[in-house]
Amino acid sequence: MPRGFTFTTVSKTNLAWHPELGEGYCDWLWLDGWTDSGYWYGLTMAFRLDQAAPLVGAEKRDWPLVQCLVIPPEGETQLLTEAFPVEKFKAEEPWGVTIGHNVLKGTLTPEGLPAGYSVKVAVDDVGIDLNAKSVALGMQFVEAEHGYTYYHPVKKIGVGWWPLVSRADIEGTLTFHGKEIKVNNGAGYIERQLFNSTFAGIMAHHFWGHAFAGDYTAVWTESAGPEQSQYRHFHPFVLYKGSDPIVSTHNLTLQPERFVLDEITKMPFPLVQTLQAVDGSTEVMVTLLPGNIAERHSLVDTPGTPYTAENPGGYIRQVCNAKIQIRRWDRIEEVMGVAQHEFGWWSQWFPLPPRE
């Protein structure tokens, strides 16, 4: 990863799709949120998504897709994925996308910033039909116009991770097993990820997440580059109060405190994590508590990837409760909230015994 990271407000460049990255590039929007009825939702709308190949089949790995995920208060997970021919993909103006019958339509403020979005998707008996009004705007991490977190101008390799709206007020309807659940209020998040390399080529492992706690919103990642970059780390952390970013630093310290083994993928993942970020006289501590696995993806033996049983790769995403402590001088404030976070493992890290 390059040096010289900063923070700038998200722009139209981040909102757009990026076919200039060439054939085979991956580009997707990720949305999630919590509702007043205790339901959590997650949604992927992708032009192309390598890691979904095991779910849609090798013959559809290059197709646009929609992946819909809803978790009720009881903890049952319903994850459904549908791929569509490329002619069913359409970039929406001023931002958003249509994939088949599924639509995300964004709006802009007079200044060209994301004012909000509406989304209506359905995969079998799971659906998301929500309107979102922006509260806390997202960011990019370089001043260059292209906005890529990593960009190689000669090899034309680009990697981007852009929270577009870090927090939005949401209302509408979720559908779970065909049952409609009214959403009177809730908090939503949307981001874009894109790259034209492979995860194995751009990072060794990563931690990623965001949390809502009262008026506070936290967004972070801790990504280690590959061995050839001396495992250079990219670790931004932002804390908002309402719409205002009150902490923004590239000096996040993230520590997985306890690893356990996932019984399904046989991959380790952190059950508990702590984060510490300092910006001037403000210190933030975040504790991510044991929660529920929302998604698990193993890329072992996936065509086009280097991952095998001896060299596994994939990621596990969790939904949990979180405690945020904010210290300003001699004053401490603690708030409880909810978080969604992910651990991805793209190169050999743990010495695992051979699988039977």
C-alpha positions, 0 to 999 in steps of 0.5 A, a space after each residue: 500500500 502507498 504512503 500518504 493516506 489522508 481523509 477526503 469526503 466521498 465524491 462522484 468518482 466513488 459513487 460510479 462504476 469503474 469499467 476502466 479497470 478492464 476485463 475481469 474486474 470486480 466491483 460491488 456495493 455492500 449494504 447492511 443495517 439494523 432495524 427497530 424490530 431487531 432484524 439485520 440485513 446485508 445486501 451485495 449488488 455486484 458487477 462481478 464478485 470472485 468470491 461468490 463463484 462457489 455459490 452461483 457455479 463456475 459457469 456464472 462466476 463472471 455474471 452480475 449478481 444480487 446476494 440478499 441476507 436477513 437475520 431475525 432476532 432469533 439468529 437464524 441466517 437466510 442467505 440467498 444469491 442470484 446471478 444475472 446475464 451481463 445484459 441485465 446490468 445497468 448503471 443508474 444515474 446519478 448513482 446506483 444500479 439495476 440488476 435484473 428486477 433489483 434496483 438501487 437508486 441514489 440521490 445527490 445533494 446540490 453539492 453533489 454528495 450522496 443525499 440518500 438512496 432507495 433499494 428494492 431487491 428480492 431473491 426467492 422469499 427474502 426481500 429488502 425494500 428500504 428508503 435511506 436518508 444520509 446522516 454521516 457521509 463516507 470517505 476516500 483515503 487519498 487526494 488523487 482524483 481516481 480515489 483508488 486506495 492502491 493504484 499502479 499507473 503502469 500495470 493499471 492495477 486499482 483497488 478501492 474501498 470507499 464507505 459511501 454513506 457511513 450512516 443513514 436513517 432507514 425505513 421501509 420493509 424487509 421480507 423474511 421467509 415470505 413474511 413482511 416486517 415493517 421497518 419504522 426506523 433503523 440505521 444503514 450503511 453502504 460502501 463500494 469495493 473494487 479491484 482488478 487483481 486477486 485478494 491474494 495479490 493485494 493483501 495477506 489478511 484483513 479486519 473490517 467493520 463498522 458500528 452504531 452506538 447511540 449517536 456514534 458511528 465507527 468505521 474501520 479496516 486493518 489490512 495487511 499487504 502481501 509479503 512483497 510489500 513487507 506486509 505494509 498495513 492500511 488501518 484507518 479509523 473514523 468515529 462520527 457523532 451524528 454527521 460530524 467526524 470527531 476522530 479520523 486517524 490512520 493509527 488504528 491498533 486492532 487486536 484479535 483477542 480470542 480465535 476459535 475454529 469455524 466448524 463448517 469452513 475449518 478456518 480460524 476466526 476472531 471471536 473477540 476483538 479490541 480496537 484502539 484509536 487516538 486522535 489528538 486528545 481523544 482516545 477511542 476503545 471499541 470491544 467487539 463481543 461474541 456474536 453470530 456468523 452472518 456469512 462464511 466463504 471458503 475459496 478452497 478449490 475455487 477455479 481461478 484462485 490459488 486456494 487449496 486445503 493446504 493453503 486456504 483462503 476466505 472470510 467470515 463476517 459476524 454481527 455482534 454487540 459492541 462497547 465503545 469507550 470515548 476518553 477526552 482528557 479526564 472524561 470518559 463516555 461509554 455507549 453500547 451498540 451493534 457492529 458488523 465485522 469481518 476477518 479475511 485470510 488470503 495467505 498462509 497465516 495459521 499452520 493448520 493440520 491436513 484435512 481428512 
